[in-house]
Amino acid sequence: MPLRGRPRGRRRAFGAAVGAGALAVPVPLSGNQITAGMVHDVAGAEAVYAADVTTLVNRERAAHGCPALAVNVAISRAASEHSQDMGVNGYFAHDTPSGVTPWTRMEDAGYAQPAAENIAEGYLSPQDVVVDGWMKSPGHRDNILDCALKATGVGYYDGTAAEGTAAKGTAAAAGGGPWWTEDFGYR
């Protein structure tokens, strides 16, 4: 069951954009080659942050006797698109304004056994969203520590116009976010 709680952290206090389509990202946990202060493309930042969230979630699962989650491409696509959709269209919810559920998004992306979803807004790093957000929220923590879950995908959107999608006047253009989605599956 998706969680409807709204874990809130610090709001974005500074603009991370450094030129069109670029941002600076902290040192990743996953051993990628991006280092503190390095400027890179938004898609690269999402990939690093997604890997870092997965690493942190799998550390929590291991500490509680659960097997690691495998990253699934279809789930990742659904999570990424949902984070961007929330930012571009100015909402924060598991269901889109048109009523599309997490299960429908995962199935439409090609994943047949959707299970759960965690979302968050306003956390600035993978560490913040996992440790300070989801692990301190009982329902989100339950999703992370559900040993029956086998697959995951993570989406991150910081409000930077990705491929020209953020329009003036949207929450993203107004400086909201960042938006995070972690979707889970049974196989």
Secondary structure, 3 states (H helix, E strand, C coil): CCCCCCCECCCCCCCCECCCCEEECCCCCCCCCCCCCCEEEHHHHHHHHHHHHHHHHHHHHHHCCCCCCEECHHHHHHHHHHHHHHHHHCCCCCCCCCCCCHHHHHHHCCCCCEEEEEEEECCCCHHHHHHHHHHHCHHHHHHHCCCCCCEEEEEEECCCCCCCCCCCCCCCCCCCCCEEEEEEECC
